[in-house]
Amino acid sequence: MAVTLEALKEGSTLHLGMAGDIDFALLIPGPVPFPESLQAAAWLHPKSHPMQWRDGPPRVATFEHLPGGRYTLFAVDREGNQLHREELEAPTAGEHSRDVRVVWRPLGP
């Protein structure tokens, strides 16, 4: 049995302005708890919606074709030992921008 997947051409676009000390960002559908270890954080990346970076200033992470709904944003610092986590709501259509105000939390062993 063959399954053909097509990319979503509808949905919203979200532009997130990022502070200079953010290395990359992940946007995962639904509420996702803060990972308590590096090992627990390893599964976040493959679940993230695809992102495009625009180096700045300002640096902007763009997520396109988002189905409307709740997402969890994770931002990782340049050293890879701290995470920022916040939940946000993506509208069903349109183009939206916002700045991310990071609150770092250490990532456990």
OpenMM code with the backbone's topology and positions (N, CA, C; nanometers):
from openmm import Vec3, app, unit

residues = "MET ALA VAL THR LEU GLU ALA LEU LYS GLU GLY SER THR LEU HIS LEU GLY MET ALA GLY ASP ILE ASP PHE ALA LEU LEU ILE PRO GLY PRO VAL PRO PHE PRO GLU SER LEU GLN ALA ALA ALA TRP LEU HIS PRO LYS SER HIS PRO MET GLN TRP ARG ASP GLY PRO PRO ARG VAL ALA THR PHE GLU HIS LEU PRO GLY GLY ARG TYR THR LEU PHE ALA VAL ASP ARG GLU GLY ASN GLN LEU HIS ARG GLU GLU LEU GLU ALA PRO THR ALA GLY GLU HIS SER ARG ASP VAL ARG VAL VAL TRP ARG PRO LEU GLY PRO".split()
positions = [
    Vec3(0.0850, -0.1171, 0.0000),
    Vec3(0.0000, 0.0000, 0.0000),
    Vec3(0.0896, 0.1234, 0.0000),
    Vec3(0.0715, 0.2122, -0.0941),
    Vec3(0.1502, 0.3349, -0.1035),
    Vec3(0.0733, 0.4507, -0.0414),
    Vec3(0.1468, 0.5340, 0.0312),
    Vec3(0.0872, 0.6523, 0.0926),
    Vec3(0.1599, 0.7746, 0.0389),
    Vec3(0.0852, 0.8697, -0.0132),
    Vec3(0.1434, 0.9921, -0.0645),
    Vec3(0.1046, 1.1073, 0.0261),
    Vec3(0.2052, 1.1792, 0.0762),
    Vec3(0.1811, 1.2934, 0.1628),
    Vec3(0.2056, 1.4218, 0.0851),
    Vec3(0.1173, 1.5166, 0.0989),
    Vec3(0.1336, 1.6458, 0.0345),
    Vec3(0.1507, 1.7529, 0.1401),
    Vec3(0.2398, 1.8485, 0.1112),
    Vec3(0.2634, 1.9585, 0.2050),
    Vec3(0.1395, 2.0470, 0.2139),
    Vec3(0.1127, 2.0948, 0.3331),
    Vec3(0.0018, 2.1856, 0.3556),
    Vec3(0.0334, 2.3196, 0.2903),
    Vec3(-0.0555, 2.3680, 0.2045),
    Vec3(-0.0323, 2.4943, 0.1352),
    Vec3(-0.1103, 2.6079, 0.1989),
    Vec3(-0.1914, 2.5746, 0.2972),
    Vec3(-0.2705, 2.6751, 0.3659),
    Vec3(-0.2135, 2.6953, 0.5048),
    Vec3(-0.2875, 2.7622, 0.5889),
    Vec3(-0.2423, 2.7845, 0.7249),
    Vec3(-0.1799, 2.9216, 0.7404),
    Vec3(-0.1215, 2.9445, 0.8565),
    Vec3(-0.0639, 3.0758, 0.8849),
    Vec3(0.0879, 3.0707, 0.8791),
    Vec3(0.1463, 3.1890, 0.8731),
    Vec3(0.2915, 3.2049, 0.8789),
    Vec3(0.3230, 3.2835, 1.0049),
    Vec3(0.4206, 3.2338, 1.0807),
    Vec3(0.4597, 3.2976, 1.2054),
    Vec3(0.6061, 3.3371, 1.1978),
    Vec3(0.6329, 3.4676, 1.2151),
    Vec3(0.7691, 3.5208, 1.2176),
    Vec3(0.8021, 3.5539, 1.3629),
    Vec3(0.9059, 3.4918, 1.4166),
    Vec3(0.9443, 3.5139, 1.5553),
    Vec3(1.0803, 3.5819, 1.5616),
    Vec3(1.0825, 3.7046, 1.6124),
    Vec3(1.2074, 3.7764, 1.6320),
    Vec3(1.2816, 3.7161, 1.7501),
    Vec3(1.4098, 3.6828, 1.7298),
    Vec3(1.4874, 3.6120, 1.8312),
    Vec3(1.6017, 3.6982, 1.8842),
    Vec3(1.6281, 3.6860, 2.0138),
    Vec3(1.7399, 3.7551, 2.0764),
    Vec3(1.8715, 3.6979, 2.0234),
    Vec3(1.9782, 3.7745, 2.0362),
    Vec3(2.1078, 3.7353, 1.9821),
    Vec3(2.1674, 3.6091, 2.0397),
    Vec3(2.1296, 3.5704, 2.1611),
    Vec3(2.1911, 3.4533, 2.2230),
    Vec3(2.1156, 3.3230, 2.1960),
    Vec3(2.0160, 3.3270, 2.1077),
    Vec3(1.9421, 3.2063, 2.0699),
    Vec3(2.0113, 3.1412, 1.9510),
    Vec3(2.0384, 3.0122, 1.9627),
    Vec3(2.1041, 2.9388, 1.8540),
    Vec3(2.0031, 2.8871, 1.7529),
    Vec3(1.8945, 2.8273, 1.8015),
    Vec3(1.7878, 2.7825, 1.7117),
    Vec3(1.6585, 2.7675, 1.7903),
    Vec3(1.5509, 2.7497, 1.7164),
    Vec3(1.4183, 2.7401, 1.7778),
    Vec3(1.3447, 2.6191, 1.7216),
    Vec3(1.2562, 2.5645, 1.8034),
    Vec3(1.1725, 2.4513, 1.7655),
    Vec3(1.0280, 2.4868, 1.7962),
    Vec3(0.9382, 2.4553, 1.7051),
    Vec3(0.7963, 2.4793, 1.7255),
    Vec3(0.7245, 2.3459, 1.7101),
    Vec3(0.6650, 2.2992, 1.8204),
    Vec3(0.6065, 2.1655, 1.8248),
    Vec3(0.4568, 2.1773, 1.8502),
    Vec3(0.3752, 2.1061, 1.7730),
    Vec3(0.2309, 2.1126, 1.7937),
    Vec3(0.1910, 2.0658, 1.9332),
    Vec3(0.0964, 2.1381, 1.9919),
    Vec3(0.0407, 2.1003, 2.1204),
    Vec3(0.1247, 2.1449, 2.2379),
    Vec3(0.0714, 2.1251, 2.3577),
    Vec3(0.1488, 2.1575, 2.4781),
    Vec3(0.2524, 2.0481, 2.5041),
    Vec3(0.3770, 2.0886, 2.5196),
    Vec3(0.4870, 1.9949, 2.5439),
    Vec3(0.5580, 2.0386, 2.6714),
    Vec3(0.5746, 1.9498, 2.7684),
    Vec3(0.6409, 1.9890, 2.8927),
    Vec3(0.7899, 2.0148, 2.8725),
    Vec3(0.8484, 2.0866, 2.9661),
    Vec3(0.9912, 2.1139, 2.9635),
    Vec3(1.0671, 1.9827, 2.9835),
    Vec3(1.1640, 1.9511, 2.8962),
    Vec3(1.2411, 1.8279, 2.9157),
    Vec3(1.3364, 1.8442, 3.0336),
    Vec3(1.3453, 1.7453, 3.1161),
    Vec3(1.4259, 1.7558, 3.2381),
    Vec3(1.5699, 1.7094, 3.2204),
    Vec3(1.6070, 1.6639, 3.1000),
    Vec3(1.7448, 1.6200, 3.0763),
    Vec3(1.7792, 1.6385, 2.9289),
    Vec3(1.9087, 1.6300, 2.8980),
    Vec3(1.9525, 1.6347, 2.7585),
    Vec3(1.8940, 1.5184, 2.6809),
    Vec3(1.8898, 1.4043, 2.7446),
    Vec3(1.8348, 1.2848, 2.6799),
    Vec3(1.6870, 1.3047, 2.6458),
    Vec3(1.6120, 1.3617, 2.7383),
    Vec3(1.4699, 1.3861, 2.7140),
    Vec3(1.4496, 1.4924, 2.6061),
    Vec3(1.5441, 1.5854, 2.5932),
    Vec3(1.5327, 1.6919, 2.4933),
    Vec3(1.5635, 1.6429, 2.3522),
    Vec3(1.6309, 1.5309, 2.3409),
    Vec3(1.6730, 1.4810, 2.2093),
    Vec3(1.5552, 1.4544, 2.1162),
    Vec3(1.4400, 1.4208, 2.1694),
    Vec3(1.3258, 1.3887, 2.0833),
    Vec3(1.2532, 1.5136, 2.0327),
    Vec3(1.2862, 1.6320, 2.0828),
    Vec3(1.2157, 1.7536, 2.0411),
    Vec3(1.2391, 1.7889, 1.8945),
    Vec3(1.3623, 1.7829, 1.8510),
    Vec3(1.3975, 1.8310, 1.7158),
    Vec3(1.3188, 1.7617, 1.6043),
    Vec3(1.3098, 1.6281, 1.6038),
    Vec3(1.2348, 1.5653, 1.4938),
    Vec3(1.0851, 1.5955, 1.4938),
    Vec3(1.0316, 1.6431, 1.6043),
    Vec3(0.8883, 1.6734, 1.6120),
    Vec3(0.8558, 1.8182, 1.5740),
    Vec3(0.9605, 1.8980, 1.5513),
    Vec3(0.9401, 2.0400, 1.5242),
    Vec3(0.8898, 2.0654, 1.3824),
    Vec3(0.8101, 2.1700, 1.3704),
    Vec3(0.7668, 2.2177, 1.2399),
    Vec3(0.8895, 2.2761, 1.1684),
    Vec3(0.9035, 2.2602, 1.0362),
    Vec3(1.0196, 2.3163, 0.9650),
    Vec3(1.0302, 2.4677, 0.9838),
    Vec3(1.1539, 2.5162, 0.9910),
    Vec3(1.1800, 2.6574, 1.0178),
    Vec3(1.2802, 2.7121, 0.9177),
    Vec3(1.2652, 2.8402, 0.8874),
    Vec3(1.3632, 2.9120, 0.8060),
    Vec3(1.4218, 3.0241, 0.8912),
    Vec3(1.5569, 3.0352, 0.8938),
    Vec3(1.6252, 3.1413, 0.9691),
    Vec3(1.6549, 3.2577, 0.8782),
    Vec3(1.6422, 3.3756, 0.9318),
    Vec3(1.6954, 3.4952, 0.8655),
    Vec3(1.7863, 3.5610, 0.9684),
    Vec3(1.9163, 3.5571, 0.9395),
    Vec3(2.0092, 3.6227, 1.0305),
    Vec3(1.9929, 3.7724, 1.0172),
    Vec3(2.0038, 3.8402, 1.1265),
    Vec3(1.9734, 3.9826, 1.1309),
    Vec3(2.0956, 4.0678, 1.1420),
    Vec3(2.0838, 4.1720, 1.2132),
    Vec3(1.9764, 4.1910, 1.3092),
    Vec3(1.8475, 4.2400, 1.2445),
    Vec3(1.7354, 4.2038, 1.2994),
    Vec3(1.7170, 4.0999, 1.4010),
    Vec3(1.7150, 3.9619, 1.3370),
    Vec3(1.7456, 3.8616, 1.4165),
    Vec3(1.7333, 3.7233, 1.3697),
    Vec3(1.5853, 3.6859, 1.3780),
    Vec3(1.5362, 3.6190, 1.2751),
    Vec3(1.3942, 3.5835, 1.2701),
    Vec3(1.3801, 3.4364, 1.2312),
    Vec3(1.3012, 3.3649, 1.3086),
    Vec3(1.2640, 3.2272, 1.2761),
    Vec3(1.1247, 3.2320, 1.2145),
    Vec3(1.1103, 3.1760, 1.0958),
    Vec3(0.9817, 3.1769, 1.0258),
    Vec3(0.9301, 3.0343, 1.0128),
    Vec3(0.8059, 3.0170, 1.0535),
    Vec3(0.7366, 2.8886, 1.0418),
    Vec3(0.6175, 2.9121, 0.9499),
    Vec3(0.6132, 2.8387, 0.8381),
    Vec3(0.5077, 2.8596, 0.7386),
    Vec3(0.4086, 2.7428, 0.7365),
    Vec3(0.2900, 2.7720, 0.6833),
    Vec3(0.1854, 2.6709, 0.6622),
    Vec3(0.1465, 2.6006, 0.7924),
    Vec3(0.1342, 2.6795, 0.8987),
    Vec3(0.0956, 2.6235, 1.0282),
    Vec3(-0.0556, 2.6048, 1.0354),
    Vec3(-0.1007, 2.4855, 1.0663),
    Vec3(-0.2428, 2.4717, 1.0976),
    Vec3(-0.2719, 2.5500, 1.2254),
    Vec3(-0.3864, 2.6112, 1.2341),
    Vec3(-0.4197, 2.6858, 1.3545),
    Vec3(-0.4218, 2.5955, 1.4764),
    Vec3(-0.3831, 2.6531, 1.5903),
    Vec3(-0.3866, 2.5757, 1.7142),
    Vec3(-0.2735, 2.6123, 1.8075),
    Vec3(-0.2645, 2.5371, 1.9154),
    Vec3(-0.1641, 2.5615, 2.0196),
    Vec3(-0.0333, 2.4919, 1.9835),
    Vec3(0.0778, 2.5640, 2.0081),
    Vec3(0.2125, 2.5139, 1.9831),
    Vec3(0.2997, 2.5435, 2.1047),
    Vec3(0.4070, 2.4671, 2.1170),
    Vec3(0.5082, 2.4952, 2.2183),
    Vec3(0.6362, 2.5355, 2.1465),
    Vec3(0.6875, 2.6515, 2.1835),
    Vec3(0.8122, 2.7024, 2.1278),
    Vec3(0.9247, 2.6725, 2.2259),
    Vec3(1.0313, 2.6134, 2.1742),
    Vec3(1.1547, 2.5957, 2.2504),
    Vec3(1.2644, 2.6737, 2.1796),
    Vec3(1.3395, 2.7523, 2.2543),
    Vec3(1.4572, 2.8209, 2.2012),
    Vec3(1.5775, 2.7668, 2.2776),
    Vec3(1.6851, 2.7412, 2.2049),
    Vec3(1.8055, 2.6838, 2.2630),
    Vec3(1.9166, 2.7878, 2.2578),
    Vec3(1.9899, 2.8030, 2.3687),
    Vec3(2.0986, 2.9003, 2.3705),
    Vec3(2.2190, 2.8489, 2.2911),
    Vec3(2.3123, 2.9379, 2.2624),
    Vec3(2.4290, 2.9041, 2.1800),
    Vec3(2.5149, 2.7934, 2.2404),
    Vec3(2.5180, 2.7807, 2.3705),
    Vec3(2.5990, 2.6773, 2.4356),
    Vec3(2.5259, 2.5445, 2.4468),
    Vec3(2.3956, 2.5446, 2.4208),
    Vec3(2.3179, 2.4218, 2.4204),
    Vec3(2.2854, 2.3656, 2.5574),
    Vec3(2.2963, 2.4484, 2.6621),
    Vec3(2.2663, 2.3958, 2.7950),
    Vec3(2.1502, 2.4683, 2.8635),
    Vec3(2.0828, 2.5565, 2.7901),
    Vec3(1.9661, 2.6252, 2.8448),
    Vec3(1.8551, 2.6270, 2.7409),
    Vec3(1.7318, 2.6220, 2.7901),
    Vec3(1.6147, 2.6257, 2.7024),
    Vec3(1.5186, 2.7340, 2.7492),
    Vec3(1.4502, 2.7892, 2.6521),
    Vec3(1.3344, 2.8751, 2.6781),
    Vec3(1.2139, 2.7971, 2.6281),
    Vec3(1.1048, 2.7989, 2.7037),
    Vec3(0.9816, 2.7304, 2.6626),
    Vec3(0.8644, 2.8244, 2.6814),
    Vec3(0.7785, 2.8307, 2.5807),
    Vec3(0.6528, 2.9039, 2.5947),
    Vec3(0.5497, 2.8426, 2.5015),
    Vec3(0.4254, 2.8555, 2.5407),
    Vec3(0.3160, 2.8092, 2.4558),
    Vec3(0.2571, 2.9288, 2.3842),
    Vec3(0.2191, 2.9064, 2.2584),
    Vec3(0.1570, 3.0137, 2.1816),
    Vec3(0.0491, 2.9568, 2.0923),
    Vec3(-0.0368, 3.0444, 2.0474),
    Vec3(-0.1501, 3.0069, 1.9633),
    Vec3(-0.1236, 3.0575, 1.8217),
    Vec3(-0.1325, 2.9680, 1.7236),
    Vec3(-0.1184, 3.0076, 1.5834),
    Vec3(-0.2582, 3.0225, 1.5237),
    Vec3(-0.2858, 3.1380, 1.4614),
    Vec3(-0.4145, 3.1547, 1.3939),
    Vec3(-0.4253, 3.0591, 1.2746),
    Vec3(-0.5440, 3.0439, 1.2217),
    Vec3(-0.5640, 2.9511, 1.1103),
    Vec3(-0.5161, 3.0056, 0.9766),
    Vec3(-0.4990, 3.1381, 0.9657),
    Vec3(-0.4561, 3.1968, 0.8389),
    Vec3(-0.3851, 3.3290, 0.8650),
    Vec3(-0.3164, 3.3773, 0.7636),
    Vec3(-0.2521, 3.5078, 0.7714),
    Vec3(-0.1056, 3.4996, 0.8083),
    Vec3(-0.0435, 3.6177, 0.8131),
    Vec3(0.0975, 3.6308, 0.8463),
    Vec3(0.1083, 3.7103, 0.9760),
    Vec3(0.1844, 3.6576, 1.0728),
    Vec3(0.1895, 3.7164, 1.2061),
    Vec3(0.3336, 3.7255, 1.2539),
    Vec3(0.3649, 3.8326, 1.3269),
    Vec3(0.4999, 3.8540, 1.3796),
    Vec3(0.4935, 3.8835, 1.5282),
    Vec3(0.5963, 3.8387, 1.5999),
    Vec3(0.6103, 3.8732, 1.7404),
    Vec3(0.7550, 3.8510, 1.7826),
    Vec3(0.7958, 3.9205, 1.8853),
    Vec3(0.9293, 3.9027, 1.9416),
    Vec3(0.9237, 3.8024, 2.0549),
    Vec3(1.0268, 3.7216, 2.0643),
    Vec3(1.0374, 3.6240, 2.1719),
    Vec3(1.1228, 3.6851, 2.2821),
    Vec3(1.0690, 3.6915, 2.4009),
    Vec3(1.1406, 3.7400, 2.5193),
    Vec3(1.1804, 3.6170, 2.6008),
    Vec3(1.3049, 3.5769, 2.5872),
    Vec3(1.3463, 3.4506, 2.6475),
    Vec3(1.3621, 3.4598, 2.7990),
    Vec3(1.3242, 3.3519, 2.8622),
    Vec3(1.3503, 3.3286, 3.0036),
    Vec3(1.4204, 3.1933, 3.0077),
    Vec3(1.5517, 3.1971, 3.0283),
    Vec3(1.6309, 3.0747, 3.0223),
    Vec3(1.6099, 2.9878, 3.1447),
    Vec3(1.6123, 2.8581, 3.1180),
    Vec3(1.6055, 2.7593, 3.2252),
    Vec3(1.7123, 2.6545, 3.1934),
    Vec3(1.7968, 2.6206, 3.2914),
    Vec3(1.9028, 2.5223, 3.2649),
    Vec3(1.8447, 2.3863, 3.2269),
    Vec3(1.9129, 2.3215, 3.1360),
    Vec3(1.8744, 2.1862, 3.0964),
    Vec3(1.9559, 2.0894, 3.1796),
    Vec3(1.8886, 1.9990, 3.2483),
    Vec3(1.9556, 1.9062, 3.3399),
    Vec3(2.0467, 1.8082, 3.2692),
    Vec3(2.1196, 1.7280, 3.3463),
    Vec3(2.2162, 1.6318, 3.2892),
    Vec3(2.1509, 1.5208, 3.2104),
] * unit.nanometer
topology = app.Topology()
chain = topology.addChain("A")
for resn in residues:
    res = topology.addResidue(resn, chain)
    for name in ("N", "CA", "C"):
        topology.addAtom(name, app.Element.getBySymbol(name[0]), res)
